[in-house]
């Protein structure tokens, strides 16, 4: 029975994490994830060109 509780808790925590990651996209008009590629970030480009 203890293993079932751990699996259930793990699934619930993952569901909450996914929901919290999507809050901006789901509830904000025009909401998007920030760019994650290093070559698209201005500070990284600036350091690379030096």
C-alpha distance matrix in Angstrom:
0.0 3.8 5.5 5.3 6.6 9.0 10.2 10.9 12.6 14.6 15.8 16.8 18.7 20.4 21.5 23.0 24.8 26.3 27.4 29.0 30.8 32.2 33.4 36.9 37.3 35.8 37.7 40.8 43.7 44.6 41.6 40.9 39.1 41.4 43.0 41.0 43.7 45.6 48.9 48.7 48.4 51.8 51.2 50.1 53.1 55.5 54.3 54.5 58.1 59.3
3.8 0.0 3.8 5.4 5.2 6.5 8.9 10.0 10.7 12.5 14.5 15.5 16.7 18.7 20.2 21.3 22.8 24.7 26.0 27.2 28.9 30.7 31.9 35.3 35.9 34.8 36.5 39.5 42.5 43.3 40.1 39.3 37.3 39.3 40.9 38.8 41.4 43.1 46.6 46.4 45.9 49.3 48.5 47.4 50.6 52.7 51.4 51.8 55.4 56.4
5.5 3.8 0.0 3.8 5.4 5.1 6.3 8.6 9.9 10.6 12.4 14.3 15.4 16.7 18.5 20.1 21.2 22.8 24.5 25.9 27.2 29.0 30.5 33.9 34.2 33.2 35.3 38.1 41.0 41.5 38.4 37.3 35.2 37.3 38.6 36.3 38.8 40.6 43.9 44.0 43.7 47.1 46.5 45.2 48.2 50.5 49.2 49.3 53.0 54.1
5.3 5.4 3.8 0.0 3.8 5.5 5.2 6.1 8.5 9.9 10.7 12.3 14.3 15.5 16.6 18.4 20.1 21.3 22.6 24.4 26.0 27.3 28.7 32.2 32.4 31.1 33.1 36.2 39.0 39.7 36.7 35.9 34.1 36.5 38.0 36.1 38.7 40.8 44.0 43.7 43.6 47.1 46.7 45.5 48.4 50.9 49.8 49.9 53.5 54.8
6.6 5.2 5.4 3.8 0.0 3.8 5.5 5.1 6.0 8.5 10.0 10.5 12.2 14.3 15.3 16.5 18.3 20.1 21.0 22.5 24.4 25.9 27.0 30.5 31.0 29.7 31.4 34.5 37.5 38.4 35.3 34.7 32.9 35.2 37.0 35.2 38.0 39.9 43.3 42.9 42.4 45.8 45.3 44.4 47.4 49.6 48.6 49.0 52.6 53.8
9.0 6.5 5.1 5.5 3.8 0.0 3.8 5.4 5.1 6.1 8.6 9.9 10.5 12.3 14.2 15.4 16.5 18.4 20.0 21.1 22.6 24.5 25.9 29.2 29.8 28.9 30.7 33.5 36.6 37.1 33.9 32.9 30.8 32.9 34.5 32.4 35.1 36.9 40.3 40.0 39.5 42.9 42.3 41.2 44.3 46.5 45.4 45.7 49.3 50.4
10.2 8.9 6.3 5.2 5.5 3.8 0.0 3.8 5.5 5.1 6.2 8.6 10.0 10.7 12.4 14.4 15.4 16.7 18.4 20.1 21.3 22.9 24.6 27.9 28.0 27.1 29.3 32.1 34.9 35.3 32.3 31.2 29.2 31.5 32.9 30.9 33.5 35.6 38.8 38.6 38.4 41.9 41.6 40.4 43.3 45.7 44.7 44.8 48.4 49.7
10.9 10.0 8.6 6.1 5.1 5.4 3.8 0.0 3.8 5.4 5.2 6.2 8.7 10.0 10.6 12.4 14.3 15.5 16.6 18.4 20.2 21.4 22.7 26.2 26.4 25.1 27.0 30.1 32.9 33.7 30.8 30.1 28.5 31.0 32.8 31.2 34.1 36.3 39.5 38.9 38.7 42.2 41.9 41.1 43.9 46.3 45.6 45.8 49.3 50.7
12.6 10.7 9.9 8.5 6.0 5.1 5.5 3.8 0.0 3.8 5.5 5.1 6.1 8.6 9.9 10.6 12.3 14.3 15.3 16.5 18.4 20.2 21.2 24.6 25.3 24.2 25.9 28.8 31.9 32.7 29.5 28.9 27.0 29.3 31.3 29.6 32.6 34.6 37.9 37.3 36.7 40.1 39.6 38.9 41.9 44.1 43.3 43.8 47.3 48.5
14.6 12.5 10.6 9.9 8.5 6.1 5.1 5.4 3.8 0.0 3.8 5.4 5.2 6.2 8.6 10.0 10.6 12.4 14.3 15.4 16.6 18.6 20.2 23.4 23.8 23.2 25.2 27.9 30.8 31.2 27.9 26.9 24.8 26.9 28.5 26.6 29.5 31.4 34.8 34.3 33.9 37.4 37.0 36.0 39.0 41.3 40.4 40.7 44.2 45.5
15.8 14.5 12.4 10.7 10.0 8.6 6.2 5.2 5.5 3.8 0.0 3.8 5.5 5.2 6.2 8.7 9.9 10.7 12.3 14.3 15.5 16.8 18.5 21.8 21.8 20.8 23.1 26.0 28.7 29.2 26.2 25.2 23.5 26.0 27.8 26.2 29.1 31.4 34.5 33.8 33.7 37.3 37.2 36.3 39.0 41.5 41.0 41.1 44.5 46.1
16.8 15.5 14.3 12.3 10.5 9.9 8.6 6.2 5.1 5.4 3.8 0.0 3.8 5.4 5.1 6.3 8.7 10.0 10.6 12.3 14.3 15.5 16.6 20.1 20.6 19.3 21.1 24.1 27.0 27.9 24.9 24.5 23.0 25.6 27.8 26.5 29.7 32.0 35.2 34.1 33.8 37.1 37.1 36.6 39.3 41.6 41.2 41.7 45.0 46.5
18.7 16.7 15.4 14.3 12.2 10.5 10.0 8.7 6.1 5.2 5.5 3.8 0.0 3.8 5.4 5.1 6.2 8.7 9.9 10.6 12.4 14.4 15.5 18.7 19.6 18.9 20.6 23.2 26.3 26.9 23.6 22.9 21.1 23.3 25.4 24.0 27.2 29.2 32.5 31.6 31.0 34.3 34.0 33.5 36.4 38.5 38.0 38.6 41.9 43.3
20.4 18.7 16.7 15.5 14.3 12.3 10.7 10.0 8.6 6.2 5.2 5.4 3.8 0.0 3.8 5.4 5.1 6.2 8.6 9.9 10.6 12.5 14.4 17.4 17.7 17.3 19.6 22.0 24.8 25.0 21.8 20.7 18.7 21.1 22.9 21.4 24.5 26.7 29.9 29.0 28.8 32.2 32.2 31.4 34.2 36.6 36.1 36.4 39.7 41.3
21.5 20.2 18.5 16.6 15.3 14.2 12.4 10.6 9.9 8.6 6.2 5.1 5.4 3.8 0.0 3.8 5.5 5.2 6.1 8.6 10.0 10.8 12.4 15.8 15.8 14.7 17.0 19.8 22.6 23.2 20.2 19.6 18.2 21.1 23.3 22.3 25.6 28.1 31.0 29.8 29.7 33.1 33.4 32.9 35.4 37.9 37.8 38.1 41.2 43.0
23.0 21.3 20.1 18.4 16.5 15.4 14.4 12.4 10.6 10.0 8.7 6.3 5.1 5.4 3.8 0.0 3.8 5.5 5.1 6.1 8.6 9.9 10.5 14.1 15.0 14.0 15.5 18.2 21.4 22.2 19.1 18.9 17.5 20.1 22.7 22.0 25.5 27.8 30.8 29.3 28.8 32.0 32.1 32.0 34.7 36.8 36.7 37.5 40.5 42.1
24.8 22.8 21.2 20.1 18.3 16.5 15.4 14.3 12.3 10.6 9.9 8.7 6.2 5.1 5.5 3.8 0.0 3.8 5.4 5.2 6.2 8.7 10.1 13.0 13.9 13.9 15.7 17.8 20.9 21.1 17.7 16.9 14.9 17.2 19.5 18.5 22.0 24.1 27.3 26.0 25.4 28.6 28.6 28.4 31.1 33.3 33.1 33.8 36.9 38.4
26.3 24.7 22.8 21.3 20.1 18.4 16.7 15.5 14.3 12.4 10.7 10.0 8.7 6.2 5.2 5.5 3.8 0.0 3.8 5.5 5.2 6.3 8.8 11.6 11.5 11.5 14.0 16.1 18.8 18.8 15.6 14.6 13.0 15.9 18.1 17.3 20.7 23.3 26.1 24.7 24.6 28.0 28.5 28.1 30.5 32.9 33.0 33.4 36.4 38.3
27.4 26.0 24.5 22.6 21.0 20.0 18.4 16.6 15.3 14.3 12.3 10.6 9.9 8.6 6.1 5.1 5.4 3.8 0.0 3.8 5.5 5.2 6.3 9.7 10.1 9.1 11.0 13.7 16.6 17.4 14.4 14.3 13.6 16.6 19.4 19.3 22.8 25.5 28.1 26.3 26.0 29.2 29.8 29.9 32.2 34.5 34.8 35.4 38.2 40.1
29.0 27.2 25.9 24.4 22.5 21.1 20.1 18.4 16.5 15.4 14.3 12.3 10.6 9.9 8.6 6.1 5.2 5.5 3.8 0.0 3.8 5.4 5.2 8.3 9.9 9.8 10.9 12.9 16.2 16.9 13.5 13.5 12.4 14.9 18.0 17.9 21.6 23.8 26.7 24.7 24.0 27.0 27.3 27.7 30.2 32.1 32.5 33.4 36.2 37.8
30.8 28.9 27.2 26.0 24.4 22.6 21.3 20.2 18.4 16.6 15.5 14.3 12.4 10.6 10.0 8.6 6.2 5.2 5.5 3.8 0.0 3.8 5.8 7.4 8.3 9.5 11.3 12.5 15.4 15.2 11.6 10.7 9.0 11.6 14.4 14.2 17.9 20.3 23.1 21.2 20.7 23.8 24.4 24.5 26.8 29.0 29.4 30.1 32.9 34.7
32.2 30.7 29.0 27.3 25.9 24.5 22.9 21.4 20.2 18.6 16.8 15.5 14.4 12.5 10.8 9.9 8.7 6.3 5.2 5.4 3.8 0.0 3.8 5.6 5.3 5.9 8.4 9.9 12.5 12.6 9.4 9.1 8.7 12.0 14.9 15.5 19.0 21.8 24.1 21.9 21.8 24.9 26.0 26.2 28.1 30.5 31.3 31.8 34.3 36.4
33.4 31.9 30.5 28.7 27.0 25.9 24.6 22.7 21.2 20.2 18.5 16.6 15.5 14.4 12.4 10.5 10.1 8.8 6.3 5.2 5.8 3.8 0.0 3.8 5.5 5.2 5.8 7.7 11.0 12.1 9.0 10.1 10.4 13.4 16.8 17.8 21.4 23.9 26.2 23.7 23.2 25.9 26.9 27.6 29.6 31.6 32.5 33.5 35.8 37.7
36.9 35.3 33.9 32.2 30.5 29.2 27.9 26.2 24.6 23.4 21.8 20.1 18.7 17.4 15.8 14.1 13.0 11.6 9.7 8.3 7.4 5.6 3.8 0.0 3.8 5.5 5.5 5.3 8.4 8.9 5.6 7.1 8.1 10.8 14.3 16.0 19.5 21.9 23.9 21.0 20.5 23.0 24.3 25.2 27.0 28.8 30.1 31.1 33.2 35.2
37.3 35.9 34.2 32.4 31.0 29.8 28.0 26.4 25.3 23.8 21.8 20.6 19.6 17.7 15.8 15.0 13.9 11.5 10.1 9.9 8.3 5.3 5.5 3.8 0.0 3.8 5.8 5.8 7.6 7.4 4.6 5.5 7.3 10.8 13.7 15.6 18.8 21.7 23.4 20.5 20.7 23.4 25.1 25.7 27.1 29.3 30.7 31.3 33.3 35.6
35.8 34.8 33.2 31.1 29.7 28.9 27.1 25.1 24.2 23.2 20.8 19.3 18.9 17.3 14.7 14.0 13.9 11.5 9.1 9.8 9.5 5.9 5.2 5.5 3.8 0.0 3.8 6.1 8.0 9.3 7.5 9.2 11.0 14.5 17.5 19.1 22.4 25.4 27.0 24.2 24.5 27.1 28.8 29.4 30.8 33.1 34.5 35.0 37.1 39.4
37.7 36.5 35.3 33.1 31.4 30.7 29.3 27.0 25.9 25.2 23.1 21.1 20.6 19.6 17.0 15.5 15.7 14.0 11.0 10.9 11.3 8.4 5.8 5.5 5.8 3.8 0.0 3.8 6.5 9.1 7.7 10.6 12.8 15.7 19.0 21.0 24.4 27.0 28.7 25.6 25.5 27.7 29.3 30.4 31.9 33.7 35.3 36.2 38.1 40.2
40.8 39.5 38.1 36.2 34.5 33.5 32.1 30.1 28.8 27.9 26.0 24.1 23.2 22.0 19.8 18.2 17.8 16.1 13.7 12.9 12.5 9.9 7.7 5.3 5.8 6.1 3.8 0.0 3.8 6.1 5.1 8.7 11.4 13.8 17.1 19.6 22.8 25.2 26.6 23.3 23.0 25.0 26.8 28.1 29.3 31.1 32.9 33.9 35.5 37.6
43.7 42.5 41.0 39.0 37.5 36.6 34.9 32.9 31.9 30.8 28.7 27.0 26.3 24.8 22.6 21.4 20.9 18.8 16.6 16.2 15.4 12.5 11.0 8.4 7.6 8.0 6.5 3.8 0.0 3.8 5.5 9.1 12.5 14.8 17.7 20.6 23.4 25.9 26.8 23.3 23.5 25.3 27.5 28.8 29.6 31.4 33.5 34.3 35.7 38.0
44.6 43.3 41.5 39.7 38.4 37.1 35.3 33.7 32.7 31.2 29.2 27.9 26.9 25.0 23.2 22.2 21.1 18.8 17.4 16.9 15.2 12.6 12.1 8.9 7.4 9.3 9.1 6.1 3.8 0.0 3.8 6.5 10.2 12.1 14.6 17.7 20.2 22.8 23.4 19.9 20.4 22.1 24.6 25.8 26.3 28.3 30.5 31.1 32.3 34.8
41.6 40.1 38.4 36.7 35.3 33.9 32.3 30.8 29.5 27.9 26.2 24.9 23.6 21.8 20.2 19.1 17.7 15.6 14.4 13.5 11.6 9.4 9.0 5.6 4.6 7.5 7.7 5.1 5.5 3.8 0.0 3.8 7.1 9.4 12.4 15.1 18.0 20.6 21.8 18.4 18.6 20.7 22.8 23.8 24.8 26.8 28.7 29.4 31.0 33.3
40.9 39.3 37.3 35.9 34.7 32.9 31.2 30.1 28.9 26.9 25.2 24.5 22.9 20.7 19.6 18.9 16.9 14.6 14.3 13.5 10.7 9.1 10.1 7.1 5.5 9.2 10.6 8.7 9.1 6.5 3.8 0.0 3.8 6.4 8.9 11.6 14.4 17.3 18.4 15.3 15.7 18.3 20.4 21.0 22.0 24.3 26.0 26.4 28.2 30.7
39.1 37.3 35.2 34.1 32.9 30.8 29.2 28.5 27.0 24.8 23.5 23.0 21.1 18.7 18.2 17.5 14.9 13.0 13.6 12.4 9.0 8.7 10.4 8.1 7.3 11.0 12.8 11.4 12.5 10.2 7.1 3.8 0.0 3.8 6.5 8.3 11.6 14.4 16.1 13.4 13.6 16.6 18.3 18.5 19.9 22.4 23.6 24.0 26.2 28.5
41.4 39.3 37.3 36.5 35.2 32.9 31.5 31.0 29.3 26.9 26.0 25.6 23.3 21.1 21.1 20.1 17.2 15.9 16.6 14.9 11.6 12.0 13.4 10.8 10.8 14.5 15.7 13.8 14.8 12.1 9.4 6.4 3.8 0.0 3.8 6.2 9.3 11.5 13.2 10.4 10.0 12.9 14.5 14.9 16.4 18.7 20.0 20.6 22.7 24.9
43.0 40.9 38.6 38.0 37.0 34.5 32.9 32.8 31.3 28.5 27.8 27.8 25.4 22.9 23.3 22.7 19.5 18.1 19.4 18.0 14.4 14.9 16.8 14.3 13.7 17.5 19.0 17.1 17.7 14.6 12.4 8.9 6.5 3.8 0.0 3.8 5.9 8.3 9.6 7.0 7.6 10.9 12.8 12.5 13.6 16.4 17.7 17.7 19.8 22.3
41.0 38.8 36.3 36.1 35.2 32.4 30.9 31.2 29.6 26.6 26.2 26.5 24.0 21.4 22.3 22.0 18.5 17.3 19.3 17.9 14.2 15.5 17.8 16.0 15.6 19.1 21.0 19.6 20.6 17.7 15.1 11.6 8.3 6.2 3.8 0.0 3.8 6.4 8.9 7.7 8.1 11.8 12.9 11.7 13.4 16.4 16.9 16.7 19.3 21.7
43.7 41.4 38.8 38.7 38.0 35.1 33.5 34.1 32.6 29.5 29.1 29.7 27.2 24.5 25.6 25.5 22.0 20.7 22.8 21.6 17.9 19.0 21.4 19.5 18.8 22.4 24.4 22.8 23.4 20.2 18.0 14.4 11.6 9.3 5.9 3.8 0.0 3.8 5.6 5.5 7.0 10.7 11.9 9.9 11.0 14.4 14.8 13.9 16.5 19.2
45.6 43.1 40.6 40.8 39.9 36.9 35.6 36.3 34.6 31.4 31.4 32.0 29.2 26.7 28.1 27.8 24.1 23.3 25.5 23.8 20.3 21.8 23.9 21.9 21.7 25.4 27.0 25.2 25.9 22.8 20.6 17.3 14.4 11.5 8.3 6.4 3.8 0.0 3.8 5.4 5.5 8.6 9.0 6.4 8.0 11.2 11.2 10.4 13.3 15.7
48.9 46.6 43.9 44.0 43.3 40.3 38.8 39.5 37.9 34.8 34.5 35.2 32.5 29.9 31.0 30.8 27.3 26.1 28.1 26.7 23.1 24.1 26.2 23.9 23.4 27.0 28.7 26.6 26.8 23.4 21.8 18.4 16.1 13.2 9.6 8.9 5.6 3.8 0.0 3.8 5.6 7.8 9.2 6.7 6.2 9.9 10.7 9.2 11.3 14.3
48.7 46.4 44.0 43.7 42.9 40.0 38.6 38.9 37.3 34.3 33.8 34.1 31.6 29.0 29.8 29.3 26.0 24.7 26.3 24.7 21.2 21.9 23.7 21.0 20.5 24.2 25.6 23.3 23.3 19.9 18.4 15.3 13.4 10.4 7.0 7.7 5.5 5.4 3.8 0.0 3.8 6.4 9.0 7.9 7.4 10.7 12.4 11.7 13.3 16.3
48.4 45.9 43.7 43.6 42.4 39.5 38.4 38.7 36.7 33.9 33.7 33.8 31.0 28.8 29.7 28.8 25.4 24.6 26.0 24.0 20.7 21.8 23.2 20.5 20.7 24.5 25.5 23.0 23.5 20.4 18.6 15.7 13.6 10.0 7.6 8.1 7.0 5.5 5.6 3.8 0.0 3.8 5.7 5.6 6.4 8.8 10.4 10.8 12.7 14.9
51.8 49.3 47.1 47.1 45.8 42.9 41.9 42.2 40.1 37.4 37.3 37.1 34.3 32.2 33.1 32.0 28.6 28.0 29.2 27.0 23.8 24.9 25.9 23.0 23.4 27.1 27.7 25.0 25.3 22.1 20.7 18.3 16.6 12.9 10.9 11.8 10.7 8.6 7.8 6.4 3.8 0.0 3.8 5.5 5.1 6.1 8.7 9.9 10.7 12.8
51.2 48.5 46.5 46.7 45.3 42.3 41.6 41.9 39.6 37.0 37.2 37.1 34.0 32.2 33.4 32.1 28.6 28.5 29.8 27.3 24.4 26.0 26.9 24.3 25.1 28.8 29.3 26.8 27.5 24.6 22.8 20.4 18.3 14.5 12.8 12.9 11.9 9.0 9.2 9.0 5.7 3.8 0.0 3.8 5.5 5.1 6.3 8.6 10.2 11.2
50.1 47.4 45.2 45.5 44.4 41.2 40.4 41.1 38.9 36.0 36.3 36.6 33.5 31.4 32.9 32.0 28.4 28.1 29.9 27.7 24.5 26.2 27.6 25.2 25.7 29.4 30.4 28.1 28.8 25.8 23.8 21.0 18.5 14.9 12.5 11.7 9.9 6.4 6.7 7.9 5.6 5.5 3.8 0.0 3.8 5.4 5.2 6.1 8.7 10.2
53.1 50.6 48.2 48.4 47.4 44.3 43.3 43.9 41.9 39.0 39.0 39.3 36.4 34.2 35.4 34.7 31.1 30.5 32.2 30.2 26.8 28.1 29.6 27.0 27.1 30.8 31.9 29.3 29.6 26.3 24.8 22.0 19.9 16.4 13.6 13.4 11.0 8.0 6.2 7.4 6.4 5.1 5.5 3.8 0.0 3.8 5.5 5.1 6.3 8.9
55.5 52.7 50.5 50.9 49.6 46.5 45.7 46.3 44.1 41.3 41.5 41.6 38.5 36.6 37.9 36.8 33.3 32.9 34.5 32.1 29.0 30.5 31.6 28.8 29.3 33.1 33.7 31.1 31.4 28.3 26.8 24.3 22.4 18.7 16.4 16.4 14.4 11.2 9.9 10.7 8.8 6.1 5.1 5.4 3.8 0.0 3.8 5.5 5.4 6.7
54.3 51.4 49.2 49.8 48.6 45.4 44.7 45.6 43.3 40.4 41.0 41.2 38.0 36.1 37.8 36.7 33.1 33.0 34.8 32.5 29.4 31.3 32.5 30.1 30.7 34.5 35.3 32.9 33.5 30.5 28.7 26.0 23.6 20.0 17.7 16.9 14.8 11.2 10.7 12.4 10.4 8.7 6.3 5.2 5.5 3.8 0.0 3.8 5.5 5.4
54.5 51.8 49.3 49.9 49.0 45.7 44.8 45.8 43.8 40.7 41.1 41.7 38.6 36.4 38.1 37.5 33.8 33.4 35.4 33.4 30.1 31.8 33.5 31.1 31.3 35.0 36.2 33.9 34.3 31.1 29.4 26.4 24.0 20.6 17.7 16.7 13.9 10.4 9.2 11.7 10.8 9.9 8.6 6.1 5.1 5.5 3.8 0.0 3.8 5.6
58.1 55.4 53.0 53.5 52.6 49.3 48.4 49.3 47.3 44.2 44.5 45.0 41.9 39.7 41.2 40.5 36.9 36.4 38.2 36.2 32.9 34.3 35.8 33.2 33.3 37.1 38.1 35.5 35.7 32.3 31.0 28.2 26.2 22.7 19.8 19.3 16.5 13.3 11.3 13.3 12.7 10.7 10.2 8.7 6.3 5.4 5.5 3.8 0.0 3.8
59.3 56.4 54.1 54.8 53.8 50.4 49.7 50.7 48.5 45.5 46.1 46.5 43.3 41.3 43.0 42.1 38.4 38.3 40.1 37.8 34.7 36.4 37.7 35.2 35.6 39.4 40.2 37.6 38.0 34.8 33.3 30.7 28.5 24.9 22.3 21.7 19.2 15.7 14.3 16.3 14.9 12.8 11.2 10.2 8.9 6.7 5.4 5.6 3.8 0.0
